[in-house]
Amino acid sequence: MSKKSADLSAGLVAVKGAAVPPPDMPTRAAPVLGAVPKPSAELPVSKLTKAPPTAKAENGEPLNFRVSAAFRRDFKTYAATHDLKLNELLRLSFEAYRRQKGN
């Protein structure tokens, strides 16, 4: 008993660089400029603002450290819920910490 390979039709063969989303796929809503995301009820945030990107932020330096899986999940979930990039949330958190400590 020999195995026979399936016949491939032209519609099933992928061509690199020719991928397109299906026509019925919903598109993402464009973000509203200047909109401040609503904080969740469980984590009150007094003010969330996005700073304009700077040349330093665009070509930033890597910052690598390890955190627990639970913290990573919570951090990423909070950032996604409030429409923030991870580095923006880290920067906002650090700025709030420095203001709180008076430094």
C-alpha positions in Angstrom: 0.0 0.0 0.0 1.7 3.2 -1.1 0.7 6.7 -0.1 -0.4 9.0 -2.8 0.3 12.7 -2.4 -2.6 15.1 -2.8 -3.0 17.0 -6.0 -2.3 20.7 -5.6 -4.4 23.2 -7.5 -3.0 26.6 -8.4 -5.2 28.2 -5.8 -3.6 26.3 -3.0 0.0 27.1 -3.8 1.4 30.0 -1.9 3.6 32.6 -3.7 5.9 34.6 -1.6 4.9 38.3 -1.5 1.5 37.7 -3.0 -0.5 37.2 0.2 -3.6 39.3 0.7 -6.2 39.3 3.4 -9.6 37.7 2.6 -12.1 40.2 1.2 -14.5 39.7 4.1 -11.9 40.4 6.8 -12.8 43.4 9.0 -10.3 46.3 9.1 -8.9 47.9 12.2 -10.4 51.2 13.2 -8.0 54.1 12.8 -7.0 55.6 16.2 -8.3 59.1 17.0 -5.4 61.5 17.4 -5.3 63.2 20.8 -7.8 60.7 22.3 -7.0 59.6 25.9 -7.8 56.0 26.6 -10.3 55.2 29.3 -8.8 53.6 32.4 -10.2 50.3 33.5 -12.2 50.2 36.7 -9.8 47.9 38.5 -6.7 50.1 37.9 -7.5 53.8 38.2 -5.1 56.1 36.2 -5.3 59.8 36.7 -3.9 60.8 33.4 -2.7 58.8 30.4 -1.1 60.9 27.6 1.1 59.9 24.8 4.2 61.9 24.3 5.1 62.8 20.7 7.7 60.4 19.3 11.2 61.8 19.4 14.2 60.7 17.4 15.6 59.1 20.6 12.4 57.1 21.1 12.3 55.9 17.5 15.9 54.8 17.5 15.9 53.8 21.2 18.3 51.5 23.0 17.3 48.0 24.0 16.4 47.4 27.7 16.4 43.7 28.6 15.4 42.2 31.9 13.4 39.3 33.2 10.0 39.5 34.9 7.6 36.8 36.1 5.1 35.4 33.6 2.2 36.8 35.5 3.7 40.3 35.6 4.4 40.1 31.8 0.8 39.0 31.1 -0.6 41.8 33.3 1.7 44.4 31.8 0.9 43.5 28.2 -2.9 43.2 29.0 -2.9 46.6 30.6 -1.0 48.2 27.7 -3.3 46.6 25.1 -6.4 47.6 27.0 -5.3 51.2 27.1 -4.0 51.2 23.5 -0.4 51.8 24.7 2.8 50.4 23.3 4.9 48.5 25.9 7.7 51.0 25.9 5.1 53.9 26.3 3.6 52.2 29.4 7.1 51.6 30.8 8.0 55.2 30.3 4.7 56.5 31.8 5.2 54.2 34.8 8.7 55.3 35.4 7.7 59.0 35.1 4.9 58.5 37.6 7.2 56.6 40.0 9.8 59.5 39.8 7.0 62.1 40.5 5.8 60.0 43.5 9.3 59.8 44.9 10.0 63.4 44.3 13.0 62.8 42.1 
